[in-house]
């Protein structure tokens, strides 16, 4: 099992999927590192689950990164979905009118099961 981490971003391999855990706000302080990790992930894995349970907020820079990575995954025939968004993050996504832009799951096990299904 591959496992890497920074103070804010943790990754772990689960069979053919990569789990990326974001453990802080998704804002200008972490967007460059998050973009790099997620770009690496969708370039190497058929499926990526981003666990947002500890992400308490998102700003426009963070939203832009998630949208860019979602597009990158699509172009590379990879799949990405987002799991367990915190209530604070859901409120922030609603405020940015972005809640429906992502494939969101209430539990990361649901997201992983979805990515294991044929596309």
Backbone as XML, in Angstrom:
<?xml version="1.0"?>
<chain id="A" units="angstrom">
  <residue number="1" name="UNK">
    <atom name="N" x="0.838" y="-1.173" z="0.000"/>
    <atom name="CA" x="0.000" y="0.000" z="0.000"/>
    <atom name="C" x="0.887" y="1.241" z="0.000"/>
  </residue>
  <residue number="2" name="UNK">
    <atom name="N" x="0.629" y="2.139" z="-0.920"/>
    <atom name="CA" x="1.332" y="3.414" z="-0.997"/>
    <atom name="C" x="0.679" y="4.381" z="-0.023"/>
  </residue>
  <residue number="3" name="UNK">
    <atom name="N" x="1.458" y="5.041" z="0.777"/>
    <atom name="CA" x="0.943" y="6.063" z="1.678"/>
    <atom name="C" x="1.922" y="7.223" z="1.695"/>
  </residue>
  <residue number="4" name="UNK">
    <atom name="N" x="1.421" y="8.418" z="1.455"/>
    <atom name="CA" x="2.233" y="9.624" z="1.573"/>
    <atom name="C" x="1.416" y="10.651" z="2.338"/>
  </residue>
  <residue number="5" name="UNK">
    <atom name="N" x="2.086" y="11.628" z="2.901"/>
    <atom name="CA" x="1.337" y="12.667" z="3.583"/>
    <atom name="C" x="2.156" y="13.938" z="3.745"/>
  </residue>
  <residue number="6" name="UNK">
    <atom name="N" x="1.417" y="15.003" z="3.866"/>
    <atom name="CA" x="1.940" y="16.289" z="4.295"/>
    <atom name="C" x="1.066" y="16.652" z="5.492"/>
  </residue>
  <residue number="7" name="UNK">
    <atom name="N" x="1.301" y="17.756" z="6.144"/>
    <atom name="CA" x="0.420" y="18.086" z="7.269"/>
    <atom name="C" x="-1.053" y="18.233" z="6.864"/>
  </residue>
  <residue number="8" name="UNK">
    <atom name="N" x="-1.306" y="18.568" z="5.613"/>
    <atom name="CA" x="-2.662" y="18.865" z="5.169"/>
    <atom name="C" x="-3.224" y="17.812" z="4.217"/>
  </residue>
  <residue number="9" name="UNK">
    <atom name="N" x="-2.390" y="17.167" z="3.428"/>
    <atom name="CA" x="-2.853" y="16.248" z="2.386"/>
    <atom name="C" x="-2.237" y="14.874" z="2.614"/>
  </residue>
  <residue number="10" name="UNK">
    <atom name="N" x="-3.085" y="13.874" z="2.764"/>
    <atom name="CA" x="-2.637" y="12.493" z="2.956"/>
    <atom name="C" x="-3.143" y="11.662" z="1.789"/>
  </residue>
  <residue number="11" name="UNK">
    <atom name="N" x="-2.343" y="10.727" z="1.334"/>
    <atom name="CA" x="-2.790" y="9.802" z="0.293"/>
    <atom name="C" x="-2.544" y="8.374" z="0.749"/>
  </residue>
  <residue number="12" name="UNK">
    <atom name="N" x="-3.421" y="7.486" z="0.310"/>
    <atom name="CA" x="-3.226" y="6.060" z="0.564"/>
    <atom name="C" x="-3.862" y="5.270" z="-0.572"/>
  </residue>
  <residue number="13" name="UNK">
    <atom name="N" x="-3.187" y="4.220" z="-0.959"/>
    <atom name="CA" x="-3.635" y="3.379" z="-2.062"/>
    <atom name="C" x="-4.553" y="2.282" z="-1.525"/>
  </residue>
  <residue number="14" name="UNK">
    <atom name="N" x="-5.648" y="2.066" z="-2.214"/>
    <atom name="CA" x="-6.616" y="1.027" z="-1.866"/>
    <atom name="C" x="-6.913" y="0.242" z="-3.136"/>
  </residue>
  <residue number="15" name="UNK">
    <atom name="N" x="-6.176" y="-0.855" z="-3.309"/>
    <atom name="CA" x="-6.247" y="-1.633" z="-4.545"/>
    <atom name="C" x="-5.902" y="-0.718" z="-5.713"/>
  </residue>
  <residue number="16" name="UNK">
    <atom name="N" x="-6.835" y="-0.553" z="-6.648"/>
    <atom name="CA" x="-6.548" y="0.251" z="-7.837"/>
    <atom name="C" x="-6.958" y="1.714" z="-7.677"/>
  </residue>
  <residue number="17" name="UNK">
    <atom name="N" x="-7.421" y="2.089" z="-6.497"/>
    <atom name="CA" x="-7.883" y="3.455" z="-6.245"/>
    <atom name="C" x="-6.915" y="4.194" z="-5.332"/>
  </residue>
  <residue number="18" name="UNK">
    <atom name="N" x="-6.908" y="5.516" z="-5.462"/>
    <atom name="CA" x="-6.130" y="6.338" z="-4.541"/>
    <atom name="C" x="-7.095" y="7.187" z="-3.728"/>
  </residue>
  <residue number="19" name="UNK">
    <atom name="N" x="-6.895" y="7.176" z="-2.429"/>
    <atom name="CA" x="-7.656" y="8.026" z="-1.524"/>
    <atom name="C" x="-6.788" y="9.224" z="-1.166"/>
  </residue>
  <residue number="20" name="UNK">
    <atom name="N" x="-7.328" y="10.419" z="-1.361"/>
    <atom name="CA" x="-6.644" y="11.662" z="-0.992"/>
    <atom name="C" x="-7.478" y="12.314" z="0.104"/>
  </residue>
  <residue number="21" name="UNK">
    <atom name="N" x="-6.874" y="12.513" z="1.266"/>
    <atom name="CA" x="-7.567" y="13.148" z="2.386"/>
    <atom name="C" x="-7.061" y="14.582" z="2.534"/>
  </residue>
  <residue number="22" name="UNK">
    <atom name="N" x="-7.994" y="15.518" z="2.522"/>
    <atom name="CA" x="-7.660" y="16.930" z="2.707"/>
    <atom name="C" x="-8.024" y="17.286" z="4.142"/>
  </residue>
  <residue number="23" name="UNK">
    <atom name="N" x="-7.023" y="17.705" z="4.924"/>
    <atom name="CA" x="-7.220" y="17.897" z="6.362"/>
    <atom name="C" x="-7.135" y="19.360" z="6.787"/>
  </residue>
  <residue number="24" name="UNK">
    <atom name="N" x="-7.613" y="20.243" z="5.946"/>
    <atom name="CA" x="-7.626" y="21.665" z="6.285"/>
    <atom name="C" x="-8.513" y="22.376" z="5.275"/>
  </residue>
  <residue number="25" name="UNK">
    <atom name="N" x="-8.645" y="23.660" z="5.429"/>
    <atom name="CA" x="-9.393" y="24.463" z="4.465"/>
    <atom name="C" x="-8.732" y="24.374" z="3.096"/>
  </residue>
  <residue number="26" name="UNK">
    <atom name="N" x="-9.552" y="24.423" z="2.062"/>
    <atom name="CA" x="-9.034" y="24.396" z="0.693"/>
    <atom name="C" x="-8.990" y="25.843" z="0.221"/>
  </residue>
  <residue number="27" name="UNK">
    <atom name="N" x="-7.843" y="26.455" z="0.448"/>
    <atom name="CA" x="-7.695" y="27.871" z="0.128"/>
    <atom name="C" x="-6.319" y="28.129" z="-0.469"/>
  </residue>
  <residue number="28" name="UNK">
    <atom name="N" x="-6.001" y="29.387" z="-0.653"/>
    <atom name="CA" x="-4.744" y="29.769" z="-1.293"/>
    <atom name="C" x="-3.502" y="29.200" z="-0.641"/>
  </residue>
  <residue number="29" name="UNK">
    <atom name="N" x="-3.583" y="28.866" z="0.638"/>
    <atom name="CA" x="-2.412" y="28.313" z="1.325"/>
    <atom name="C" x="-2.092" y="26.883" z="0.900"/>
  </residue>
  <residue number="30" name="UNK">
    <atom name="N" x="-3.090" y="26.144" z="0.431"/>
    <atom name="CA" x="-2.864" y="24.729" z="0.099"/>
    <atom name="C" x="-3.140" y="24.379" z="-1.359"/>
  </residue>
  <residue number="31" name="UNK">
    <atom name="N" x="-3.639" y="25.324" z="-2.138"/>
    <atom name="CA" x="-4.081" y="24.963" z="-3.489"/>
    <atom name="C" x="-2.954" y="24.453" z="-4.380"/>
  </residue>
  <residue number="32" name="UNK">
    <atom name="N" x="-1.772" y="25.030" z="-4.306"/>
    <atom name="CA" x="-0.678" y="24.565" z="-5.175"/>
    <atom name="C" x="-0.316" y="23.121" z="-4.848"/>
  </residue>
  <residue number="33" name="UNK">
    <atom name="N" x="-0.163" y="22.807" z="-3.577"/>
    <atom name="CA" x="0.159" y="21.441" z="-3.183"/>
    <atom name="C" x="-0.957" y="20.471" z="-3.509"/>
  </residue>
  <residue number="34" name="UNK">
    <atom name="N" x="-2.193" y="20.891" z="-3.281"/>
    <atom name="CA" x="-3.333" y="20.031" z="-3.587"/>
    <atom name="C" x="-3.435" y="19.778" z="-5.081"/>
  </residue>
  <residue number="35" name="UNK">
    <atom name="N" x="-3.243" y="20.824" z="-5.879"/>
    <atom name="CA" x="-3.274" y="20.660" z="-7.337"/>
    <atom name="C" x="-2.221" y="19.653" z="-7.783"/>
  </residue>
  <residue number="36" name="UNK">
    <atom name="N" x="-1.009" y="19.753" z="-7.247"/>
    <atom name="CA" x="0.065" y="18.829" z="-7.625"/>
    <atom name="C" x="-0.272" y="17.389" z="-7.253"/>
  </residue>
  <residue number="37" name="UNK">
    <atom name="N" x="-0.766" y="17.189" z="-6.039"/>
    <atom name="CA" x="-1.102" y="15.831" z="-5.590"/>
    <atom name="C" x="-2.237" y="15.253" z="-6.428"/>
  </residue>
  <residue number="38" name="UNK">
    <atom name="N" x="-3.287" y="16.032" z="-6.654"/>
    <atom name="CA" x="-4.425" y="15.521" z="-7.420"/>
    <atom name="C" x="-4.071" y="15.297" z="-8.883"/>
  </residue>
  <residue number="39" name="UNK">
    <atom name="N" x="-3.240" y="16.158" z="-9.468"/>
    <atom name="CA" x="-2.803" y="15.943" z="-10.856"/>
    <atom name="C" x="-2.004" y="14.649" z="-10.953"/>
  </residue>
  <residue number="40" name="UNK">
    <atom name="N" x="-1.088" y="14.439" z="-10.028"/>
    <atom name="CA" x="-0.313" y="13.201" z="-9.983"/>
    <atom name="C" x="-1.254" y="12.004" z="-9.858"/>
  </residue>
  <residue number="41" name="UNK">
    <atom name="N" x="-2.262" y="12.128" z="-8.996"/>
    <atom name="CA" x="-3.185" y="11.025" z="-8.739"/>
    <atom name="C" x="-3.987" y="10.647" z="-9.984"/>
  </residue>
  <residue number="42" name="UNK">
    <atom name="N" x="-4.590" y="11.625" z="-10.654"/>
    <atom name="CA" x="-5.421" y="11.280" z="-11.817"/>
    <atom name="C" x="-4.576" y="10.851" z="-13.007"/>
  </residue>
  <residue number="43" name="UNK">
    <atom name="N" x="-3.298" y="11.211" z="-13.018"/>
    <atom name="CA" x="-2.407" y="10.741" z="-14.082"/>
    <atom name="C" x="-2.011" y="9.282" z="-13.883"/>
  </residue>
  <residue number="44" name="UNK">
    <atom name="N" x="-2.093" y="8.771" z="-12.672"/>
    <atom name="CA" x="-1.582" y="7.429" z="-12.373"/>
    <atom name="C" x="-2.639" y="6.411" z="-11.960"/>
  </residue>
  <residue number="45" name="UNK">
    <atom name="N" x="-3.808" y="6.854" z="-11.575"/>
    <atom name="CA" x="-4.846" y="5.944" z="-11.084"/>
    <atom name="C" x="-6.106" y="6.074" z="-11.927"/>
  </residue>
  <residue number="46" name="UNK">
    <atom name="N" x="-6.806" y="4.952" z="-12.067"/>
    <atom name="CA" x="-8.076" y="4.976" z="-12.786"/>
    <atom name="C" x="-9.176" y="5.645" z="-11.972"/>
  </residue>
  <residue number="47" name="UNK">
    <atom name="N" x="-9.030" y="5.636" z="-10.654"/>
    <atom name="CA" x="-10.030" y="6.238" z="-9.786"/>
    <atom name="C" x="-9.395" y="6.920" z="-8.593"/>
  </residue>
  <residue number="48" name="UNK">
    <atom name="N" x="-9.901" y="8.098" z="-8.262"/>
    <atom name="CA" x="-9.397" y="8.883" z="-7.128"/>
    <atom name="C" x="-10.596" y="9.344" z="-6.300"/>
  </residue>
  <residue number="49" name="UNK">
    <atom name="N" x="-10.529" y="9.088" z="-5.005"/>
    <atom name="CA" x="-11.536" y="9.579" z="-4.067"/>
    <atom name="C" x="-10.880" y="10.661" z="-3.218"/>
  </residue>
  <residue number="50" name="UNK">
    <atom name="N" x="-11.515" y="11.812" z="-3.146"/>
    <atom name="CA" x="-11.018" y="12.915" z="-2.324"/>
    <atom name="C" x="-11.923" y="13.020" z="-1.097"/>
  </residue>
  <residue number="51" name="UNK">
    <atom name="N" x="-11.363" y="12.695" z="0.064"/>
    <atom name="CA" x="-12.099" y="12.753" z="1.328"/>
    <atom name="C" x="-12.035" y="14.186" z="1.848"/>
  </residue>
  <residue number="52" name="UNK">
    <atom name="N" x="-13.202" y="14.808" z="1.965"/>
    <atom name="CA" x="-13.295" y="16.213" z="2.369"/>
    <atom name="C" x="-13.852" y="16.379" z="3.776"/>
  </residue>
  <residue number="53" name="UNK">
    <atom name="N" x="-13.850" y="15.315" z="4.562"/>
    <atom name="CA" x="-14.486" y="15.370" z="5.884"/>
    <atom name="C" x="-13.819" y="16.363" z="6.834"/>
  </residue>
  <residue number="54" name="UNK">
    <atom name="N" x="-12.535" y="16.616" z="6.660"/>
    <atom name="CA" x="-11.829" y="17.556" z="7.541"/>
    <atom name="C" x="-11.604" y="18.920" z="6.888"/>
  </residue>
  <residue number="55" name="UNK">
    <atom name="N" x="-12.105" y="19.101" z="5.689"/>
    <atom name="CA" x="-11.978" y="20.397" z="5.000"/>
    <atom name="C" x="-13.146" y="21.274" z="5.436"/>
  </residue>
  <residue number="56" name="UNK">
    <atom name="N" x="-12.844" y="22.340" z="6.134"/>
    <atom name="CA" x="-13.907" y="23.156" z="6.718"/>
    <atom name="C" x="-14.385" y="24.292" z="5.829"/>
  </residue>
  <residue number="57" name="UNK">
    <atom name="N" x="-13.606" y="24.646" z="4.814"/>
    <atom name="CA" x="-14.024" y="25.728" z="3.920"/>
    <atom name="C" x="-13.277" y="25.612" z="2.599"/>
  </residue>
  <residue number="58" name="UNK">
    <atom name="N" x="-13.765" y="26.369" z="1.634"/>
    <atom name="CA" x="-13.128" y="26.421" z="0.320"/>
    <atom name="C" x="-13.293" y="27.838" z="-0.209"/>
  </residue>
  <residue number="59" name="UNK">
    <atom name="N" x="-12.261" y="28.355" z="-0.845"/>
    <atom name="CA" x="-12.375" y="29.667" z="-1.478"/>
    <atom name="C" x="-12.367" y="29.476" z="-2.996"/>
  </residue>
  <residue number="60" name="UNK">
    <atom name="N" x="-12.402" y="30.567" z="-3.728"/>
    <atom name="CA" x="-12.461" y="30.462" z="-5.195"/>
    <atom name="C" x="-11.230" y="29.780" z="-5.780"/>
  </residue>
  <residue number="61" name="UNK">
    <atom name="N" x="-10.061" y="30.000" z="-5.192"/>
    <atom name="CA" x="-8.841" y="29.336" z="-5.673"/>
    <atom name="C" x="-8.952" y="27.825" z="-5.477"/>
  </residue>
  <residue number="62" name="UNK">
    <atom name="N" x="-9.464" y="27.411" z="-4.333"/>
    <atom name="CA" x="-9.653" y="25.984" z="-4.079"/>
    <atom name="C" x="-10.682" y="25.376" z="-5.006"/>
  </residue>
  <residue number="63" name="UNK">
    <atom name="N" x="-11.775" y="26.091" z="-5.227"/>
    <atom name="CA" x="-12.805" y="25.623" z="-6.153"/>
    <atom name="C" x="-12.231" y="25.467" z="-7.553"/>
  </residue>
  <residue number="64" name="UNK">
    <atom name="N" x="-11.422" y="26.423" z="-7.968"/>
    <atom name="CA" x="-10.789" y="26.363" z="-9.285"/>
    <atom name="C" x="-9.914" y="25.122" z="-9.423"/>
  </residue>
  <residue number="65" name="UNK">
    <atom name="N" x="-9.143" y="24.801" z="-8.384"/>
    <atom name="CA" x="-8.290" y="23.605" z="-8.422"/>
    <atom name="C" x="-9.141" y="22.350" z="-8.585"/>
  </residue>
  <residue number="66" name="UNK">
    <atom name="N" x="-10.211" y="22.229" z="-7.814"/>
    <atom name="CA" x="-11.051" y="21.033" z="-7.911"/>
    <atom name="C" x="-11.681" y="20.905" z="-9.293"/>
  </residue>
  <residue number="67" name="UNK">
    <atom name="N" x="-12.111" y="22.019" z="-9.862"/>
    <atom name="CA" x="-12.687" y="21.982" z="-11.210"/>
    <atom name="C" x="-11.633" y="21.616" z="-12.254"/>
  </residue>
  <residue number="68" name="UNK">
    <atom name="N" x="-10.421" y="22.179" z="-12.133"/>
    <atom name="CA" x="-9.339" y="21.851" z="-13.074"/>
    <atom name="C" x="-8.986" y="20.373" z="-13.006"/>
  </residue>
  <residue number="69" name="UNK">
    <atom name="N" x="-8.918" y="19.826" z="-11.809"/>
    <atom name="CA" x="-8.551" y="18.421" z="-11.648"/>
    <atom name="C" x="-9.663" y="17.519" z="-12.159"/>
  </residue>
  <residue number="70" name="UNK">
    <atom name="N" x="-10.885" y="17.919" z="-11.949"/>
    <atom name="CA" x="-12.002" y="17.141" z="-12.481"/>
    <atom name="C" x="-11.916" y="17.064" z="-14.005"/>
  </residue>
  <residue number="71" name="UNK">
    <atom name="N" x="-11.601" y="18.178" z="-14.643"/>
    <atom name="CA" x="-11.438" y="18.202" z="-16.103"/>
    <atom name="C" x="-10.236" y="17.363" z="-16.522"/>
  </residue>
  <residue number="72" name="UNK">
    <atom name="N" x="-9.143" y="17.462" z="-15.803"/>
    <atom name="CA" x="-7.945" y="16.669" z="-16.114"/>
    <atom name="C" x="-8.260" y="15.176" z="-16.034"/>
  </residue>
  <residue number="73" name="UNK">
    <atom name="N" x="-8.994" y="14.781" z="-15.007"/>
    <atom name="CA" x="-9.377" y="13.371" z="-14.866"/>
    <atom name="C" x="-10.193" y="12.926" z="-16.074"/>
  </residue>
  <residue number="74" name="UNK">
    <atom name="N" x="-11.128" y="13.752" z="-16.483"/>
    <atom name="CA" x="-11.954" y="13.426" z="-17.649"/>
    <atom name="C" x="-11.092" y="13.245" z="-18.902"/>
  </residue>
  <residue number="75" name="UNK">
    <atom name="N" x="-10.155" y="14.140" z="-19.119"/>
    <atom name="CA" x="-9.299" y="14.070" z="-20.307"/>
    <atom name="C" x="-8.376" y="12.857" z="-20.289"/>
  </residue>
  <residue number="76" name="UNK">
    <atom name="N" x="-8.052" y="12.355" z="-19.116"/>
    <atom name="CA" x="-7.135" y="11.221" z="-18.984"/>
    <atom name="C" x="-7.870" y="9.903" z="-18.755"/>
  </residue>
  <residue number="77" name="UNK">
    <atom name="N" x="-9.183" y="9.908" z="-18.930"/>
    <atom name="CA" x="-10.004" y="8.716" z="-18.699"/>
    <atom name="C" x="-9.851" y="8.169" z="-17.290"/>
  </residue>
  <residue number="78" name="UNK">
    <atom name="N" x="-9.625" y="9.047" z="-16.349"/>
    <atom name="CA" x="-9.610" y="8.693" z="-14.938"/>
    <atom name="C" x="-10.941" y="9.159" z="-14.362"/>
  </residue>
  <residue number="79" name="UNK">
    <atom name="N" x="-11.262" y="8.688" z="-13.190"/>
    <atom name="CA" x="-12.504" y="9.103" z="-12.536"/>
    <atom name="C" x="-12.160" y="9.659" z="-11.163"/>
  </residue>
  <residue number="80" name="UNK">
    <atom name="N" x="-12.844" y="10.721" z="-10.795"/>
    <atom name="CA" x="-12.612" y="11.346" z="-9.494"/>
    <atom name="C" x="-13.959" y="11.667" z="-8.866"/>
  </residue>
  <residue number="81" name="UNK">
    <atom name="N" x="-14.050" y="11.421" z="-7.579"/>
    <atom name="CA" x="-15.243" y="11.840" z="-6.859"/>
    <atom name="C" x="-14.838" y="12.301" z="-5.467"/>
  </residue>
  <residue number="82" name="UNK">
    <atom name="N" x="-15.759" y="12.944" z="-4.811"/>
    <atom name="CA" x="-15.489" y="13.606" z="-3.547"/>
    <atom name="C" x="-16.401" y="13.012" z="-2.485"/>
  </residue>
  <residue number="83" name="UNK">
    <atom name="N" x="-15.843" y="12.773" z="-1.298"/>
    <atom name="CA" x="-16.588" y="12.067" z="-0.261"/>
    <atom name="C" x="-16.592" y="12.827" z="1.056"/>
  </residue>
  <residue number="84" name="UNK">
    <atom name="N" x="-17.671" y="12.621" z="1.784"/>
    <atom name="CA" x="-17.834" y="13.108" z="3.151"/>
    <atom name="C" x="-17.532" y="14.592" z="3.329"/>
  </residue>
  <residue number="85" name="UNK">
    <atom name="N" x="-18.073" y="15.451" z="2.463"/>
    <atom name="CA" x="-17.813" y="16.879" z="2.679"/>
    <atom name="C" x="-18.379" y="17.314" z="4.031"/>
  </residue>
  <residue number="86" name="UNK">
    <atom name="N" x="-17.589" y="18.066" z="4.765"/>
    <atom name="CA" x="-18.037" y="18.554" z="6.072"/>
    <atom name="C" x="-19.222" y="19.503" z="5.872"/>
  </residue>
  <residue number="87" name="UNK">
    <atom name="N" x="-20.056" y="19.676" z="6.897"/>
    <atom name="CA" x="-21.165" y="20.629" z="6.776"/>
    <atom name="C" x="-20.678" y="22.036" z="6.419"/>
  </residue>
  <residue number="88" name="UNK">
    <atom name="N" x="-19.546" y="22.436" z="6.992"/>
    <atom name="CA" x="-19.000" y="23.767" z="6.689"/>
    <atom name="C" x="-18.603" y="23.871" z="5.219"/>
  </residue>
  <residue number="89" name="UNK">
    <atom name="N" x="-18.016" y="22.803" z="4.697"/>
    <atom name="CA" x="-17.617" y="22.811" z="3.291"/>
    <atom name="C" x="-18.847" y="22.831" z="2.388"/>
  </residue>
  <residue number="90" name="UNK">
    <atom name="N" x="-19.873" y="22.075" z="2.744"/>
    <atom name="CA" x="-21.105" y="22.091" z="1.945"/>
    <atom name="C" x="-21.704" y="23.492" z="1.915"/>
  </residue>
  <residue number="91" name="UNK">
    <atom name="N" x="-21.699" y="24.174" z="3.053"/>
    <atom name="CA" x="-22.202" y="25.552" z="3.094"/>
    <atom name="C" x="-21.376" y="26.455" z="2.188"/>
  </residue>
  <residue number="92" name="UNK">
    <atom name="N" x="-20.051" y="26.274" z="2.205"/>
    <atom name="CA" x="-19.180" y="27.087" z="1.348"/>
    <atom name="C" x="-19.441" y="26.787" z="-0.124"/>
  </residue>
  <residue number="93" name="UNK">
    <atom name="N" x="-19.617" y="25.511" z="-0.477"/>
    <atom name="CA" x="-19.914" y="25.155" z="-1.872"/>
    <atom name="C" x="-21.247" y="25.755" z="-2.307"/>
  </residue>
  <residue number="94" name="UNK">
    <atom name="N" x="-22.230" y="25.727" z="-1.422"/>
    <atom name="CA" x="-23.520" y="26.341" z="-1.737"/>
    <atom name="C" x="-23.369" y="27.843" z="-1.942"/>
  </residue>
  <residue number="95" name="UNK">
    <atom name="N" x="-22.581" y="28.499" z="-1.100"/>
    <atom name="CA" x="-22.371" y="29.945" z="-1.225"/>
    <atom name="C" x="-21.693" y="30.297" z="-2.545"/>
  </residue>
  <residue number="96" name="UNK">
    <atom name="N" x="-20.847" y="29.394" z="-3.044"/>
    <atom name="CA" x="-20.163" y="29.611" z="-4.327"/>
    <atom name="C" x="-20.975" y="29.073" z="-5.507"/>
  </residue>
  <residue number="97" name="UNK">
    <atom name="N" x="-22.187" y="28.596" z="-5.233"/>
    <atom name="CA" x="-23.056" y="28.005" z="-6.259"/>
    <atom name="C" x="-22.353" y="26.853" z="-6.976"/>
  </residue>
  <residue number="98" name="UNK">
    <atom name="N" x="-21.665" y="26.021" z="-6.204"/>
    <atom name="CA" x="-20.839" y="24.965" z="-6.795"/>
    <atom name="C" x="-21.197" y="23.564" z="-6.309"/>
  </residue>
  <residue number="99" name="UNK">
    <atom name="N" x="-22.211" y="23.438" z="-5.498"/>
    <atom name="CA" x="-22.539" y="22.140" z="-4.902"/>
    <atom name="C" x="-22.825" y="21.072" z="-5.957"/>
  </residue>
  <residue number="100" name="UNK">
    <atom name="N" x="-23.452" y="21.434" z="-7.054"/>
    <atom name="CA" x="-23.833" y="20.442" z="-8.067"/>
    <atom name="C" x="-22.745" y="20.190" z="-9.107"/>
  </residue>
  <residue number="101" name="UNK">
    <atom name="N" x="-21.601" y="20.837" z="-8.979"/>
    <atom name="CA" x="-20.528" y="20.682" z="-9.967"/>
    <atom name="C" x="-19.701" y="19.422" z="-9.762"/>
  </residue>
  <residue number="102" name="UNK">
    <atom name="N" x="-19.884" y="18.745" z="-8.635"/>
    <atom name="CA" x="-19.029" y="17.618" z="-8.292"/>
    <atom name="C" x="-19.854" y="16.380" z="-7.977"/>
  </residue>
  <residue number="103" name="UNK">
    <atom name="N" x="-19.245" y="15.226" z="-8.187"/>
    <atom name="CA" x="-19.850" y="13.966" z="-7.790"/>
    <atom name="C" x="-19.521" y="13.772" z="-6.306"/>
  </residue>
  <residue number="104" name="UNK">
    <atom name="N" x="-20.512" y="14.034" z="-5.448"/>
    <atom name="CA" x="-20.319" y="14.011" z="-3.997"/>
    <atom name="C" x="-21.008" y="12.794" z="-3.386"/>
  </residue>
  <residue number="105" name="UNK">
    <atom name="N" x="-20.345" y="12.167" z="-2.430"/>
    <atom name="CA" x="-20.897" y="11.021" z="-1.710"/>
    <atom name="C" x="-20.809" y="11.280" z="-0.218"/>
  </residue>
  <residue number="106" name="UNK">
    <atom name="N" x="-21.813" y="10.823" z="0.518"/>
    <atom name="CA" x="-21.844" y="11.026" z="1.955"/>
    <atom name="C" x="-20.804" y="10.215" z="2.714"/>
  </residue>
  <residue number="107" name="UNK">
    <atom name="N" x="-20.398" y="9.086" z="2.135"/>
    <atom name="CA" x="-19.392" y="8.239" z="2.772"/>
    <atom name="C" x="-18.327" y="7.875" z="1.751"/>
  </residue>
  <residue number="108" name="UNK">
    <atom name="N" x="-17.103" y="7.781" z="2.225"/>
    <atom name="CA" x="-16.035" y="7.464" z="1.275"/>
    <atom name="C" x="-16.147" y="6.029" z="0.786"/>
  </residue>
  <residue number="109" name="UNK">
    <atom name="N" x="-16.725" y="5.133" z="1.582"/>
    <atom name="CA" x="-16.938" y="3.759" z="1.112"/>
    <atom name="C" x="-17.887" y="3.740" z="-0.086"/>
  </residue>
  <residue number="110" name="UNK">
    <atom name="N" x="-18.892" y="4.620" z="-0.098"/>
    <atom name="CA" x="-19.802" y="4.732" z="-1.245"/>
    <atom name="C" x="-19.052" y="5.234" z="-2.476"/>
  </residue>
  <residue number="111" name="UNK">
    <atom name="N" x="-18.196" y="6.212" z="-2.286"/>
    <atom name="CA" x="-17.422" y="6.759" z="-3.404"/>
    <atom name="C" x="-16.493" y="5.699" z="-3.979"/>
  </residue>
  <residue number="112" name="UNK">
    <atom name="N" x="-15.834" y="4.944" z="-3.110"/>
    <atom name="CA" x="-14.924" y="3.898" z="-3.584"/>
    <atom name="C" x="-15.698" y="2.801" z="-4.312"/>
  </residue>
  <residue number="113" name="UNK">
    <atom name="N" x="-16.856" y="2.430" z="-3.785"/>
    <atom name="CA" x="-17.676" y="1.418" z="-4.455"/>
    <atom name="C" x="-18.103" y="1.912" z="-5.833"/>
  </residue>
  <residue number="114" name="UNK">
    <atom name="N" x="-18.474" y="3.175" z="-5.929"/>
    <atom name="CA" x="-18.889" y="3.746" z="-7.223"/>
    <atom name="C" x="-17.749" y="3.692" z="-8.228"/>
  </residue>
  <residue number="115" name="UNK">
    <atom name="N" x="-16.543" y="4.016" z="-7.803"/>
    <atom name="CA" x="-15.408" y="4.016" z="-8.725"/>
    <atom name="C" x="-14.982" y="2.604" z="-9.117"/>
  </residue>
  <residue number="116" name="UNK">
    <atom name="N" x="-15.332" y="1.624" z="-8.328"/>
    <atom name="CA" x="-15.006" y="0.236" z="-8.684"/>
    <atom name="C" x="-15.984" y="-0.332" z="-9.708"/>
  </residue>
  <residue number="117" name="UNK">
    <atom name="N" x="-17.129" y="0.321" z="-9.875"/>
    <atom name="CA" x="-18.100" y="-0.107" z="-10.885"/>
    <atom name="C" x="-17.575" y="0.252" z="-12.266"/>
  </residue>
  <residue number="118" name="UNK">
    <atom name="N" x="-17.970" y="-0.519" z="-13.286"/>
    <atom name="CA" x="-17.558" y="-0.152" z="-14.650"/>
    <atom name="C" x="-18.076" y="1.240" z="-15.014"/>
  </residue>
  <residue number="119" name="UNK">
    <atom name="N" x="-17.284" y="1.958" z="-15.773"/>
    <atom name="CA" x="-17.655" y="3.331" z="-16.161"/>
    <atom name="C" x="-18.837" y="3.352" z="-17.097"/>
  </residue>
</chain>
